């Protein structure tokens, strides 16, 4: 009996690390709601998708103006931002289906032959998977829920994480946390609007990612093969 209990304890101890160190627990994200990422340490994040500017289509004076205004924009910000550039595989599957359906409707033999040549050209490009990419630009805007409270700012990061993970919930704390979330989200939205207005002044358009867009982006980042397989279904 003693040997069985010892073996059972050993099995239980071995099983703990497997349950503890999975993808969900290793990510610093607590939840995603209302177009906002809430991290486990109390930080809030919003993600803006930014359109790019082709400077090759501008003359030297226009390029200089854009660069100067971009430097002014960065110096004008009173909070940090994170700029992310991603190389995404160029997926032409949906466009290929669209072209193929429209070619089938063509009755003119010359136009149909031209359409088939164009379709073959696209197929050749699409067959070179993981070789053709397009760049996507994102800006991560942060806000800390204790940022306005100096007493909490002075706390160590370990104590802040412990307070977040081991908080005891009652009705008052749940209501207070909801109100705090709305207040902090409004502050974060204000920062996002400032960034969007600043970029718009230099002819750069951007939009804030929704909750579903954020989930899709993170899922694609950590599991791109499965994400592409599900997207094509």
NUKEPA-798701 format. One record per residue: residue number from 1; z, y, x of N, C-alpha, C, O in turn. Coordinates in steps of 0.001 Angstrom, whole numbers. Atoms other than C-alpha are relative to their C-alpha. Example, Ala and Ser with C-alpha at 12.3 -4.5 7.8 and 13.67 -1.06 7.14 Angstrom:
BEGIN
[node 1, [0, -1190, 890], [7800, -4500, 12300], [0, 1200, 900], [665, 1181, 1936]]
[node 2, [-60, -1190, -820], [7140, -1060, 13670], [730, 1090, -770], [899, 2198, -261]]
REM end
This chain:
BEGIN
[node 1, [0, -1201, 834], [0, 0, 0], [0, 1256, 872], [-681, 2235, 565]]
[node 2, [-56, -1160, -881], [826, 2378, 2843], [-1345, 239, 662], [-1771, 1383, 821]]
[node 3, [1302, -149, -615], [-2510, 1654, 4516], [-1009, 565, -983], [-1851, 1381, -609]]
[node 4, [919, -501, 1028], [-4359, 2287, 1230], [207, 1493, -230], [-754, 2254, -352]]
[node 5, [-282, -1425, 200], [-2605, 5611, 743], [-505, 831, 1174], [-1028, 1929, 986]]
[node 6, [473, -705, -1182], [-3423, 6620, 4312], [-1525, 131, -35], [-2075, 1187, 277]]
[node 7, [1478, -36, 77], [-7096, 5698, 3816], [-443, 975, -1076], [-1415, 1708, -891]]
[node 8, [346, -903, 1094], [-7172, 7591, 513], [167, 1460, 419], [-672, 2295, 81]]
[node 9, [-210, -1352, -476], [-5742, 10718, 2128], [-1091, 416, 972], [-1534, 1564, 972]]
[node 10, [1068, -293, -950], [-8338, 10465, 4894], [-1297, 326, -719], [-2023, 1236, -318]]
[node 11, [1209, -253, 770], [-11140, 10298, 2333], [58, 1365, -671], [-940, 2085, -720]]
[node 12, [-147, -1298, 659], [-9777, 13309, 492], [-181, 1131, 1008], [-834, 2129, 706]]
[node 13, [124, -1031, -1019], [-9515, 15326, 3701], [-1435, 150, 472], [-1862, 1255, 807]]
[node 14, [1389, -73, -415], [-13092, 14456, 4619], [-868, 684, -1056], [-1874, 1317, -736]]
[node 15, [826, -549, 1073], [-14382, 15550, 1240], [155, 1500, -143], [-725, 2163, -692]]
[node 16, [-246, -1437, 178], [-12887, 19026, 1400], [-1029, 876, 695], [-1556, 1793, 64]]
[node 17, [986, -872, -645], [-15218, 20534, 4026], [-1357, -20, -674], [-2047, 999, -692]]
[node 18, [1293, 88, 659], [-18282, 19261, 2124], [-56, 904, -1220], [-1081, 1533, -1482]]
[node 19, [-32, -862, 1177], [-17211, 21097, -1020], [222, 1454, 371], [-163, 2362, -366]]
[node 20, [-356, -1361, -369], [-16003, 24125, 879], [-1181, 753, 591], [-1370, 1932, 295]]
[node 21, [1049, -688, -736], [-19033, 24903, 3039], [-1370, -299, -609], [-2204, -960, 10]]
[node 22, [1328, 58, 587], [-21951, 25037, 627], [-602, 1396, -4], [44, 2360, 409]]
[node 23, [703, -1290, -66], [-24498, 27829, 220], [726, 1068, -798], [831, 2212, -356]]
[node 24, [-644, -985, 867], [-22626, 29516, -2615], [1247, 595, 631], [1476, 1802, 552]]
[node 25, [-1241, -500, -593], [-19322, 29751, -756], [-259, 778, 1285], [527, 1654, 1645]]
[node 26, [287, -686, -1253], [-20956, 30906, 2476], [-603, 1380, -215], [-499, 2240, 659]]
[node 27, [570, -1313, 275], [-22757, 33823, 835], [1115, 1004, -278], [2120, 643, -889]]
[node 28, [-1048, -1004, 221], [-20746, 37082, 769], [-37, 601, -1405], [689, 1557, -1678]]
[node 29, [192, -584, 1328], [-21802, 37731, -2856], [971, -614, -993], [1080, -1835, -1098]]
[node 30, [-911, 459, 1034], [-19217, 37515, -5611], [-736, -201, -1325], [-598, -1243, -1966]]
[node 31, [792, 99, 1230], [-21528, 38221, -8574], [-1083, 1070, 8], [-1060, 2011, 801]]
[node 32, [1085, -964, 186], [-24646, 40075, -9668], [-69, 319, -1480], [-310, -566, -2302]]
[node 33, [80, -404, 1409], [-24584, 42067, -12901], [-339, 1479, -82], [-22, 2271, 805]]
[node 34, [396, -1391, 263], [-25974, 45275, -14344], [-786, 584, 1172], [-556, 1724, 1575]]
[node 35, [864, -440, -1104], [-28554, 45509, -11524], [795, 332, 1260], [335, 1113, 2093]]
[node 36, [-894, -332, -1111], [-25676, 45587, -9005], [522, -1275, 640], [905, -2220, -49]]
[node 37, [-598, 1112, -744], [-24543, 43186, -6297], [1441, 363, 339], [1706, 1428, 897]]
[node 38, [-1412, -199, -324], [-20762, 42857, -5974], [364, -1015, 1079], [287, -2223, 855]]
[node 39, [-370, 876, -1103], [-19635, 41459, -2627], [1466, -413, -99], [2249, 196, -829]]
[node 40, [-1358, 528, 62], [-16457, 39487, -2050], [1024, 943, 606], [2213, 853, 297]]
[node 41, [-945, -934, -624], [-14941, 42269, 44], [110, 1310, -766], [756, 2244, -291]]
[node 42, [-125, -1192, 836], [-15332, 44862, -2751], [-1154, 974, 98], [-1214, 1932, -672]]
[node 43, [1148, -893, -102], [-18555, 46509, -1621], [-986, -232, -1127], [-1144, -1354, -1609]]
[node 44, [1074, 69, 987], [-21277, 47278, -4152], [-1331, 237, 716], [-1398, 966, 1706]]
[node 45, [1329, -185, -574], [-24989, 47072, -3382], [-1037, 134, -1115], [-980, -569, -2124]]
[node 46, [1210, -77, 812], [-28176, 48192, -5106], [-1190, -100, 942], [-1121, 317, 2098]]
[node 47, [1190, 185, -829], [-31648, 47349, -3846], [-1170, 758, -619], [-1464, 610, -1805]]
[node 48, [1181, -745, 419], [-34651, 49655, -4073], [-1224, -596, 676], [-1232, -810, 1889]]
[node 49, [1266, 441, -575], [-38177, 48350, -3614], [-878, 1217, 229], [-1111, 2005, -688]]
[node 50, [677, -1226, -412], [-40217, 50945, -1748], [-1476, -282, 252], [-1835, -1271, 892]]
[node 51, [1425, 95, -290], [-43965, 51452, -1720], [-272, 570, 1397], [423, 1471, 1868]]
[node 52, [309, -429, -1358], [-45562, 51908, 1669], [-1112, 1047, -10], [-1882, 1166, -962]]
[node 53, [1042, -1017, -191], [-47766, 54721, 2941], [-910, -446, 1146], [-435, -832, 2214]]
[node 54, [971, 335, -1038], [-50946, 53996, 4891], [-308, 1265, 807], [-1139, 2083, 412]]
[node 55, [196, -1187, -826], [-50766, 56588, 7655], [-1380, 35, 645], [-1830, 1092, 1086]]
[node 56, [1338, 34, -591], [-54158, 55442, 8949], [-1010, 792, -838], [-2061, 1192, -336]]
[node 57, [898, -749, 876], [-55740, 57208, 5955], [282, 1499, 25], [-373, 2267, -681]]
[node 58, [-360, -1408, -64], [-54123, 60536, 6855], [-376, 573, 1367], [-447, -145, 2364]]
[node 59, [315, -655, -1271], [-55049, 63063, 9510], [1285, 268, 777], [2387, 8, 293]]
[node 60, [-1163, -189, -884], [-52760, 64036, 12363], [1013, 984, -569], [2219, 785, -416]]
[node 61, [-919, -979, 588], [-51299, 67058, 10553], [814, -617, -1142], [2018, -382, -1246]]
[node 62, [-702, 640, 1112], [-50442, 65015, 7449], [1013, -1025, 508], [2106, -1149, -43]]
[node 63, [-937, 968, -579], [-48854, 62299, 9573], [1226, 707, 556], [2349, 236, 382]]
[node 64, [-1119, -743, -565], [-46717, 64870, 11356], [913, 536, -1090], [2134, 539, -933]]
[node 65, [-798, -502, 1116], [-45593, 66362, 8040], [858, -1106, -602], [2039, -900, -883]]
[node 66, [-738, 1127, 570], [-44597, 62949, 6671], [1153, -408, 903], [2257, -658, 419]]
[node 67, [-1046, 406, -941], [-42637, 62063, 9818], [1135, 1017, 55], [2305, 641, 116]]
[node 68, [-1036, -1034, -33], [-40806, 65392, 9884], [847, -28, -1262], [2070, 94, -1193]]
[node 69, [-753, 54, 1256], [-39847, 65149, 6215], [833, -1272, -90], [1916, -1266, -675]]
[node 70, [-774, 1244, -6], [-38737, 61547, 6705], [1253, 156, 874], [2322, -330, 507]]
[node 71, [-1172, -253, -851], [-36433, 62617, 9559], [1007, 895, -721], [2215, 671, -637]]
[node 72, [-903, -864, 770], [-35018, 65378, 7368], [715, -784, -1089], [1899, -567, -1348]]
[node 73, [-599, 833, 1045], [-34432, 62845, 4598], [1141, -845, 561], [2207, -924, -49]]
[node 74, [-1041, 836, -599], [-32460, 60537, 6904], [1205, 840, 426], [2347, 422, 234]]
[node 75, [-1104, -866, -422], [-30391, 63416, 8326], [748, 594, -1191], [1926, 932, -1083]]
[node 76, [-607, -587, 1197], [-29720, 64723, 4805], [938, -957, -706], [1857, -523, -1401]]
[node 77, [-841, 984, 677], [-28157, 61482, 3590], [1434, 70, 516], [1665, 168, 1721]]
[node 78, [-1400, -23, -387], [-24363, 61524, 3569], [642, -1369, -51], [1869, -1469, -22]]
[node 79, [-511, 1371, 58], [-24000, 57729, 3387], [-1014, -907, 691], [-2188, -552, 799]]
[node 80, [923, 897, -715], [-25498, 54760, 5262], [-914, -747, -971], [-549, -992, -2121]]
[node 81, [920, 859, 738], [-28502, 52803, 4022], [-520, -1072, 948], [-474, -918, 2169]]
[node 82, [590, 1078, -791], [-30099, 49582, 5186], [-1456, -155, -405], [-1762, -303, -1588]]
[node 83, [1437, 134, 253], [-33885, 49326, 5501], [-424, -1408, 405], [-201, -1830, 1540]]
[node 84, [415, 1379, -221], [-35332, 45822, 5201], [-1517, -94, -154], [-2087, 408, -1123]]
[node 85, [1438, 257, 52], [-38927, 44822, 5964], [-199, -1515, -1], [231, -2210, 919]]
[node 86, [222, 1441, 126], [-40008, 41367, 4788], [-1485, -315, 51], [-2308, 413, -503]]
[node 87, [1357, 519, -7], [-43180, 39443, 5515], [-82, -1133, -1016], [508, -2194, -815]]
[node 88, [136, 987, 1059], [-44119, 37544, 2364], [-1377, -654, 46], [-2385, 4, 303]]
[node 89, [1262, 715, 54], [-46779, 34883, 2105], [-837, 530, -1155], [-334, 672, -2270]]
[node 90, [908, -533, 1007], [-49783, 36237, 195], [-486, -1142, -879], [-1331, -1936, -467]]
[node 91, [338, 1061, 950], [-50068, 33955, -2852], [-1122, 483, -917], [-945, 1429, -1683]]
[node 92, [1161, -383, 805], [-53508, 34159, -4487], [-259, -955, -1151], [-1310, -876, -1787]]
[node 93, [246, 1034, 1007], [-53080, 31271, -6926], [-281, 588, -1386], [-1207, 145, -2065]]
[node 94, [203, -594, 1322], [-52785, 33434, -10056], [-1332, 746, -69], [-2055, 665, -1062]]
[node 95, [1274, -732, -21], [-55697, 35630, -9042], [-1182, -968, 45], [-2226, -688, -544]]
[node 96, [1063, 1004, -40], [-57796, 32533, -8275], [-263, -579, -1388], [-1414, -779, -1774]]
[node 97, [170, 496, 1376], [-57170, 31194, -11779], [-709, 1029, -867], [-1556, 685, -1692]]
[node 98, [631, -1084, 768], [-58157, 34572, -13219], [-1491, 93, 327], [-2318, 226, -575]]
[node 99, [1406, -91, -411], [-61397, 34685, -11197], [-791, -1205, -499], [-1920, -1062, -967]]
[node 100, [694, 1220, 426], [-62291, 31080, -12023], [-307, 26, -1495], [-1394, -383, -1902]]
[node 101, [225, -72, 1442], [-61893, 31646, -15779], [-1108, 986, -341], [-1913, 737, -1238]]
[node 102, [1030, -999, 287], [-64071, 34746, -15697], [-1372, -431, 515], [-2389, -75, -79]]
[node 103, [1290, 499, -489], [-66775, 33062, -13607], [-604, -992, -986], [-1822, -1039, -1161]]
[node 104, [489, 977, 974], [-67015, 30300, -16211], [-673, 660, -1198], [-1490, 32, -1870]]
[node 105, [581, -711, 1147], [-67937, 32926, -18829], [-1346, 655, 334], [-2044, 1109, -572]]
[node 106, [1234, -666, -416], [-70889, 34303, -16805], [-1206, -896, -321], [-1215, -2080, 15]]
[node 107, [1225, 745, 343], [-74306, 33225, -18104], [-1144, 292, 970], [-2022, -550, 1160]]
[node 108, [1046, -351, -958], [-76495, 35025, -15576], [153, -859, 1257], [1212, -825, 1883]]
[node 109, [-132, 918, -1145], [-77235, 32477, -12783], [225, 723, 1322], [949, 218, 2181]]
[node 110, [-175, -735, -1256], [-77443, 35111, -10025], [1435, 503, 125], [2066, 359, 1173]]
[node 111, [-1384, -484, -7], [-74111, 36698, -10989], [984, -1158, 137], [2023, -1029, 785]]
[node 112, [-896, 1161, -86], [-72570, 33241, -11387], [69, -526, 1427], [1138, -923, 1891]]
[node 113, [20, 448, -1383], [-73658, 32263, -7875], [807, 946, 889], [1527, 504, 1785]]
[node 114, [-793, -972, -758], [-72184, 35492, -6485], [1487, -187, -263], [2311, -86, 646]]
[node 115, [-1394, 238, 344], [-68972, 34792, -8366], [562, -1241, 665], [1707, -1241, 1118]]
[node 116, [-447, 1229, -662], [-68759, 31266, -6975], [189, 209, 1497], [1105, -358, 2093]]
[node 117, [-154, -307, -1428], [-69275, 32593, -3440], [1294, 761, 246], [2026, 492, 1199]]
[node 118, [-1242, -777, -126], [-66478, 35081, -3947], [1218, -897, -208], [2222, -752, 489]]
[node 119, [-1108, 924, 262], [-64238, 32335, -5372], [241, -914, 1204], [1389, -1184, 1555]]
[node 120, [-137, 845, -1188], [-64936, 30100, -2347], [629, 777, 1152], [1427, 236, 1917]]
[node 121, [-587, -849, -1045], [-64087, 32990, -36], [1508, 151, -202], [2279, 77, 755]]
[node 122, [-1429, -127, 286], [-60735, 33480, -1774], [733, -1313, 222], [1859, -1324, 720]]
[node 123, [-627, 1306, -227], [-60006, 29763, -1692], [232, -256, 1486], [1255, -817, 1878]]
[node 124, [-140, 177, -1437], [-60589, 29743, 2045], [1178, 808, 545], [1900, 354, 1433]]
[node 125, [-1150, -829, -411], [-58078, 32592, 2451], [1301, -636, -458], [2262, -711, 306]]
[node 126, [-1230, 558, 554], [-55513, 30934, 181], [376, -1312, 669], [1555, -1663, 715]]
[node 127, [-286, 1284, -641], [-55836, 27604, 2014], [755, 175, 1314], [1417, -754, 1779]]
[node 128, [-701, -272, -1263], [-54474, 29224, 5185], [1424, 468, -289], [1806, 1595, 27]]
[node 129, [-1362, -348, 401], [-50924, 29151, 3893], [864, 282, 1231], [697, -308, 2298]]
[node 130, [-944, -452, -1016], [-48184, 30819, 5930], [-687, 688, 1177], [-67, 906, 2217]]
[node 131, [705, -729, -1044], [-50865, 32583, 7988], [-348, 1422, -431], [-588, 2288, 411]]
[node 132, [340, -1311, 524], [-51580, 35554, 5730], [1220, 550, -732], [1740, -85, -1649]]
[node 133, [-1220, -571, 548], [-48694, 37841, 4856], [-254, 1425, -486], [-1211, 2087, -84]]
[node 134, [-55, -1393, 410], [-48009, 41095, 3090], [1424, 497, 200], [2383, -251, 9]]
[node 135, [-1318, -565, -283], [-45137, 43399, 3951], [617, 584, -1277], [-68, 1210, -2086]]
[node 136, [-764, -576, 1101], [-42467, 44342, 1417], [1167, 790, 599], [1837, 326, 1521]]
[node 137, [-1021, -904, -539], [-40051, 47225, 2020], [1115, 196, -1039], [854, 435, -2218]]
[node 138, [-1164, -164, 873], [-36543, 47480, 574], [1023, 917, 677], [1123, 975, 1903]]
[node 139, [-1131, -804, -470], [-33639, 49909, 887], [1239, -470, -748], [1263, -501, -1978]]
[node 140, [-1267, 430, 580], [-30102, 48644, 320], [955, 1194, 24], [1246, 1756, 1080]]
[node 141, [-908, -1146, 131], [-27763, 51354, -968], [1409, -534, -266], [1602, -1274, -1230]]
[node 142, [-1355, 533, 158], [-24003, 50643, -560], [948, 988, -674], [727, 2199, -682]]
[node 143, [-1152, -801, 433], [-20848, 51868, -2226], [1209, -911, -1], [1145, -2054, -454]]
[node 144, [-1224, 783, -78], [-17312, 50695, -1637], [931, 434, -1119], [1142, 1630, -1324]]
[node 145, [-803, -334, 1174], [-15016, 50497, -4661], [1292, 734, 350], [1876, 1393, -510]]
[node 146, [-1195, -719, -436], [-12071, 51844, -2611], [-366, 1173, 904], [488, 1710, 1608]]
[node 147, [470, -1021, -935], [-14160, 54426, -794], [679, 1344, -238], [909, 2101, 705]]
[node 148, [-604, -1291, 326], [-12556, 57361, -2617], [1514, -3, 189], [2152, 1043, 74]]
[node 149, [-1454, 125, -146], [-9007, 56073, -1994], [331, -162, 1474], [58, -1210, 2060]]
[node 150, [-286, 33, -1436], [-7803, 56905, 1521], [1005, -1082, 364], [927, -1660, 1448]]
[node 151, [-992, 1022, -306], [-4858, 54519, 1291], [-635, -1376, 117], [-203, -2197, 926]]
[node 152, [680, 1288, -78], [-7202, 51603, 679], [-963, -55, 1171], [-1195, -1127, 1730]]
[node 153, [912, -27, -1135], [-9643, 52716, 3366], [727, -396, 1280], [141, -1037, 2153]]
[node 154, [-761, 278, -1206], [-6877, 52421, 5971], [433, -1464, 95], [881, -1903, 1155]]
[node 155, [-379, 1400, -26], [-6193, 48790, 4995], [-980, -796, 855], [-2150, -432, 979]]
[node 156, [874, 867, -781], [-7557, 46040, 7215], [-948, -747, -929], [-659, -939, -2110]]
[node 157, [991, 691, 829], [-10633, 44184, 6010], [519, -1352, -478], [91, -1837, -1525]]
[node 158, [-550, 1282, 429], [-8646, 40932, 5855], [852, 170, -1254], [748, -623, -2190]]
[node 159, [-853, -232, 1164], [-6098, 42368, 3416], [-822, 345, -1230], [-455, -21, -2346]]
[node 160, [856, -336, 1137], [-8906, 43762, 1250], [-646, -1243, -589], [-755, -1370, -1809]]
[node 161, [603, 1237, 491], [-10583, 40363, 1030], [1026, -848, -738], [731, -1406, -1795]]
[node 162, [-1049, 789, 643], [-7296, 38629, 206], [378, 577, -1350], [605, -174, -2298]]
[node 163, [-317, -625, 1279], [-6529, 41141, -2529], [-1100, -269, -1028], [-821, -412, -2218]]
[node 164, [1106, 258, 914], [-9983, 40546, -4007], [-13, -1443, -472], [-236, -1711, -1652]]
[node 165, [85, 1418, 331], [-9840, 36738, -3878], [1224, -509, -755], [1098, -1394, -1600]]
[node 166, [-1227, 516, 572], [-6211, 36255, -4916], [581, 910, -1083], [1777, 857, -1368]]
[node 167, [-488, -899, 1046], [-5986, 38891, -7640], [387, -795, -1240], [-378, -1648, -1688]]
[node 168, [-446, 648, 1228], [-3963, 37719, -10675], [-496, 799, -1199], [-249, 2000, -1305]]
[node 169, [617, -675, 1135], [-5783, 38506, -13915], [935, 16, -1201], [1490, -1013, -1587]]
[node 170, [-598, -142, 1319], [-4084, 39834, -17014], [-869, 1001, -750], [-1857, 1493, -206]]
[node 171, [841, -854, 835], [-5434, 41994, -19844], [-172, 1382, 627], [-1283, 1910, 679]]
[node 172, [71, -1342, -572], [-4582, 45300, -18172], [-883, 38, 1243], [-1667, 971, 1421]]
[node 173, [790, 22, -1218], [-6131, 44310, -14855], [-1480, -246, -292], [-2352, 294, 388]]
[node 174, [1397, 248, 363], [-9282, 42997, -16528], [-647, 1275, -520], [-1765, 1615, -133]]
[node 175, [528, -1263, 532], [-9741, 46247, -18471], [-149, 1029, 1118], [-1153, 1738, 1187]]
[node 176, [60, -959, -1108], [-8938, 48313, -15364], [-1157, -329, 939], [-1825, 572, 1446]]
[node 177, [1092, 384, -882], [-11423, 46304, -13310], [-1362, 329, -624], [-2297, 726, 71]]
[node 178, [1257, -345, 682], [-14133, 46806, -15940], [-261, 1504, 92], [-1379, 1930, 383]]
[node 179, [169, -1456, -90], [-13520, 50566, -16011], [-327, 415, 1433], [-1148, 1302, 1664]]
[node 180, [279, -316, -1399], [-13471, 50642, -12226], [-1443, -358, 351], [-2111, 366, 1091]]
[node 181, [1386, 400, -266], [-16774, 48755, -12150], [-975, 1034, -542], [-1930, 1402, 143]]
[node 182, [897, -992, 592], [-18417, 51254, -14506], [9, 1302, 801], [-1031, 1926, 1009]]
[node 183, [-110, -1230, -781], [-17107, 54182, -12479], [-721, -133, 1334], [-1481, 750, 1732]]
[node 184, [631, 206, -1301], [-18214, 52733, -9158], [-1505, -190, -130], [-2266, 247, 734]]
[node 185, [1430, 182, 218], [-21582, 51707, -10586], [-679, 1351, -229], [-1792, 1574, 245]]
[node 186, [566, -1338, 198], [-22166, 55285, -11732], [-143, 742, 1331], [-1132, 1438, 1560]]
[node 187, [95, -619, -1321], [-21409, 56491, -8211], [-1149, -595, 801], [-1877, 119, 1489]]
[node 188, [1094, 660, -713], [-23804, 53912, -6797], [-1355, 416, -565], [-2305, 632, 187]]
[node 189, [1250, -439, 623], [-26496, 54880, -9319], [-364, 1416, 442], [-1540, 1731, 627]]
[node 190, [246, -1356, -477], [-26095, 58503, -8232], [-596, -25, 1411], [-1522, 728, 1712]]
[node 191, [544, 127, -1349], [-26706, 57496, -4627], [-1449, -501, -41], [-2307, -19, 698]]
[node 192, [1367, 532, 117], [-29773, 55491, -5659], [-968, 1091, -443], [-2082, 1190, 71]]
[node 193, [857, -1095, 469], [-31168, 58491, -7524], [-272, 1008, 1111], [-1376, 1543, 1212]]
[node 194, [195, -917, -1121], [-30622, 60676, -4455], [-1028, -555, 991], [-1884, 176, 1488]]
[node 195, [958, 621, -921], [-32509, 58204, -2269], [-1406, 27, -596], [-2371, 342, 101]]
[node 196, [1304, 29, 656], [-35337, 57874, -4803], [-623, 1397, -44], [-1820, 1553, 194]]
[node 197, [513, -1375, 20], [-35661, 61658, -5172], [-411, 457, 1404], [-1430, 1127, 1574]]
[node 198, [341, -377, -1360], [-35601, 62120, -1401], [-1294, -633, 475], [-2087, 15, 1158]]
[node 199, [1241, 671, -383], [-38362, 59545, -899], [-1190, 533, -787], [-2300, 625, -264]]
[node 200, [1089, -531, 814], [-40403, 60956, -3754], [-494, 1335, 549], [-1662, 1685, 384]]
[node 201, [397, -1289, -571], [-40400, 64324, -1981], [-974, -169, 1160], [-1666, 781, 1526]]
[node 202, [976, 267, -1066], [-42415, 62695, 825], [-1043, -1006, -494], [-1622, -1756, 291]]
[node 203, [1065, 773, 644], [-44745, 60915, -1612], [181, -1507, 148], [-793, -2252, 252]]
[node 204, [-299, 1429, -44], [-43019, 57543, -1413], [681, -375, -1312], [1764, 126, -1618]]
[node 205, [-567, 459, 1263], [-42397, 55836, -4755], [867, -1235, 232], [578, -2056, 1103]]
[node 206, [-850, 1183, -69], [-39633, 53300, -5232], [643, -239, -1357], [732, 667, -2185]]
[node 207, [-650, 370, 1251], [-37895, 51465, -8055], [1213, -876, 293], [1248, -1608, 1282]]
[node 208, [-1212, 784, -161], [-34488, 49896, -8477], [-210, -1397, -565], [-716, -1552, -1676]]
[node 209, [166, 1374, 440], [-34475, 46110, -8717], [987, -326, -1108], [2151, 73, -1052]]
[node 210, [-859, 453, 1077], [-33097, 44604, -11908], [799, -1231, 445], [602, -1750, 1544]]
[node 211, [-814, 1173, -331], [-30591, 41750, -11996], [-871, -1215, 270], [-659, -1923, 1255]]
[node 212, [886, 1152, -187], [-33329, 39133, -12406], [-834, 137, 1272], [-1083, -855, 1958]]
[node 213, [767, -209, -1223], [-35365, 40702, -9591], [848, -255, 1246], [361, -812, 2229]]
[node 214, [-898, 227, -1141], [-32352, 40628, -7250], [230, -1490, 199], [193, -1984, 1326]]
[node 215, [-214, 1449, -94], [-31669, 36970, -8055], [-1238, -686, 557], [-1136, -1568, 1410]]
[node 216, [1248, 586, -482], [-35328, 36106, -7499], [-206, 289, 1489], [-636, -585, 2243]]
[node 217, [152, -379, -1407], [-35378, 37995, -4188], [921, -824, 897], [491, -1323, 1937]]
[node 218, [-956, 761, -809], [-32236, 36266, -2881], [-354, -1488, 14], [-237, -2152, 1044]]
[node 219, [369, 1407, 73], [-33394, 32854, -4099], [-1214, -278, 876], [-1289, -1307, 1547]]
[node 220, [1188, 149, -836], [-36742, 33355, -2403], [355, 98, 1481], [-263, -562, 2316]]
[node 221, [-408, -181, -1401], [-34992, 34451, 797], [670, -1259, 549], [376, -1683, 1667]]
[node 222, [-754, 1138, -489], [-32657, 31450, 1041], [-675, -1344, -288], [-337, -2350, 336]]
[node 223, [685, 1258, 313], [-34970, 28824, -500], [-1437, 307, -386], [-1794, 152, -1554]]
[node 224, [1358, -448, 346], [-38599, 30009, -297], [-898, -1100, -533], [-1701, -849, -1431]]
[node 225, [875, 1087, 451], [-40260, 26597, -750], [246, -358, -1449], [-699, -514, -2223]]
[node 226, [-321, 328, 1381], [-38415, 25778, -3956], [-352, 1145, -933], [-773, 913, -2066]]
[node 227, [324, -1162, 813], [-38922, 29325, -5237], [-1502, 40, -298], [-1897, 296, -1436]]
[node 228, [1444, -7, 204], [-42696, 29124, -4741], [-452, -1126, -913], [-1372, -957, -1713]]
[node 229, [343, 1136, 858], [-42830, 25696, -6386], [321, 283, -1456], [-463, -53, -2344]]
[node 230, [-386, -326, 1371], [-40967, 26928, -9466], [-862, 1121, -553], [-1159, 1126, -1747]]
[node 231, [827, -1116, 470], [-43069, 30124, -9648], [-1379, -465, -431], [-1985, 128, -1324]]
[node 232, [1338, 481, 331], [-46293, 28109, -9776], [-25, -907, -1206], [-1097, -1255, -1700]]
[node 233, [-62, 898, 1158], [-45062, 25905, -12635], [-297, 763, -1297], [-291, 171, -2376]]
REM end
